[in-house]
Amino acid sequence: MAQKSKRSKKANAKVRKFDNRWITRRLYLLFSIVCTLFLILIARLGYMQITHQGFYTQKLAKATKKHLTRGSLRGQIYDASGQPLVENVDKKVLSFTRSNKFTAEEMRQTAQLLLNYVSVSNPQVTKRQEIDFYLANSEVYKEVVDKLPKEERIDTDGNPLPEATIYQHAVDSIETEKLGYTEEEKKAIYLFSQMNAVENFASATIVTDPMSEEQVTTVKDHLKEFPGFEVITSWDRKSG
């Protein structure tokens, strides 16, 4: 019995010794893999930041910068006696540059606020523009979406449909006849629709009635209330 016990202890010792070596090898292998990946990462960073720094800097600049173009003053035309045939008449207009963080609801609120400082006469708006203005209210949009049938919000696998698809279903569910916008509200819709049509990081002139000097001064004094807006000079061509 004593000999069997000694043999059993020796066997267990050999097993433990074998297991320890195997674990050590695994640790060494894991450590080697981590070190190799770390060296690859350092090499990649060196490749990007040292060897090809100029290329990636230029690529980043293209992705984060947007060049804006605006019309320049056209030349005037005179006859042989020096009398103007076509001349430029300058005017002040509103320019809007859209940020990628500017939401539809913020544009809706801005359009309503802007009517306190500029004038809009006889606004012509489409039914779709009325609906877009209506859904720009986040609370209203949520209520409309919640009332949509399940198949117009969720696919067969139980995943939400793309936001653009849900929005189109929300648009289709609205009856414009029931919106009943007043002429004053349509003025805000007219301004909102112009802002909403501007692409991200692009600029466009927002059409209003001709601005008086008093209106120009007032708008300039309150530009902080209108992110993305500025007063710029534009020109009309006038024949002599």
C-alpha angles and dihedrals in degrees: 000000000000091000092050090050091051091049091049092052091049091050092049090048091052091049092049091046091050092048092050092053091048092051090048091053091051091051091050090049092049091047090050092051092050092049091048092051090046091052091049090052092051091048091050093049090049090050092052101038102035113020098036102017093130094054095051093042090054092046091051091049091053091051096049103036128072122192113219120205126201133184118264130217112281122223122263122239123225133186126233092276093053096255114140115252096177123013139171123252111197124217138174118248138172118256121196125199113192120221120210087236094055107109127208090246091055090050089050091053092044092052091052092048093046091062088071089068107029136044129235122189127199097350114205111208132170127229090251091054090052090051093047089051090049094050092045086082101091094210092050091047091052091051092049093048092047089056094052118106113265093248089058091056106032132040126228091271092056095254123131114260118243112286092241090056093048090048092052090051089050090051091050091052095058121094106209092201089069095052093073099190118191123229089257091053090048088059089060090046089053092054093042092051092054091050093045091053092060114098122231113285091006127117131221139170114254109222116228135146113291108289120236121222089255092053092048091052093046093049092048090052091054102039090119087070091057111057112202094020129115137163112244136173120255132174140227122206113237124191116222 
